[in-house]
Amino acid sequence: MSKMKIEGSFVALITPFNQDGSTDFGAFRELLKFQEDNGTSAVLIMGSTGEVSMLSQQERHAIIAETAKMKTGKMKFFYGCTGNNTEATIDYLRFANANGADGAILAAPAYICGPESDIESYFLEVADATDLPLGLYNNPPRVKTDLHWDHLLRIFKHPNYVVHKESTTRVGQVAQVLRARPDVAVMCCDSPNLGLVVPTMSLGGHGTANMTGNIAPAELTTISKPWTSPEMSISFRETYLRNLQLLHYSYSAVNPVAIKSLMKAVGLPSGDLRKPLKGLEGEALAKGLRIVKELELDKRYGWSSPALKAA
């Protein structure tokens, strides 16, 4: 069976909450349509942007079961299925598979700081336990474990792995994966501080696994298109540089504080952050609103919140 192929903008979606802190499934539906209408290829639900580490098992199950019912076929729905150990991850994968997920994204279990050899075995063992298409998220800032390309290339021989998201600064690592595994979609993080977007796309990367697409989905769709012609690279450069200040703003606070605060301020149905995280206020939030207005995102997407009018 041929591997699933994903290209373009892969948005790590926020988790919207009601005022009482429960999951807002009506808002989920609105946000998913917002992504569909603006060219997003796939969404990751319950990644780090989705505050997954602060969700209970029951909440995670409910989010998978309910949002999978919202699929229209226009986007792939991937779910963050990392548990705190191997068996917990396998349980989440089996639940996601049974409830309509298109795939799952996995990171190393957090906090344990496992050695690379153990984490390589983990990724292979959980892949053997499911037939879901999988993505591997190499994210040492969150989980400490940092897989070298030797580990990655061995893992990507497994037929279930279809996506690689790299969140380091190592362009050489991206190049090695692109050279050796053309059947795995390389989707770099959109953080301008890591600096991977430009070299990844220029080397033949397949897109970005991004957070900024929560508020600028059409712009990230353009930035995330593979370079199949000289014209594509020019369009990329213009859009990337135009939106660079917004990309920096998305990462101006710990994920997803800045992006979720800005979404709420412009009127998108995001709700608040889950405690102990708190939303941005004052000048920190006003800076984001000014960027939105300078880029005319408010006009493009029809936003007219009181906060925008006051900015």
Buried (B, 14 or more C-beta within 10 A) or exposed (E): EEBBEBBBBBBBBBBBBBEEEEBBBEBBBBBBEBBBEBBBBBBBBBBBBBBBBEBEEEBBBBBBBBBBEBBEEEBBBBBBBBBEEBEBBBBBBBBBBEBBBBBBBBBBBBEBEBEBEEBBBBBBEBBEBBEBBBBBBBBEEBBBBBBEBEBBBEBBEBBBBBBBBBBBEBBEBBBBBBEEBEEBBBBBBBBBEBEBBBBBBEBBBBBBBBBBBBBBBBBBBBBBBBBEEEEBBEBBEEBBEBBEBBBBBBBBBEBBBBBBBBBBBBBBBBBBBBEEBEBBEEEBBBBBBBBBBEBEBBEEBEBEBEBBEEB
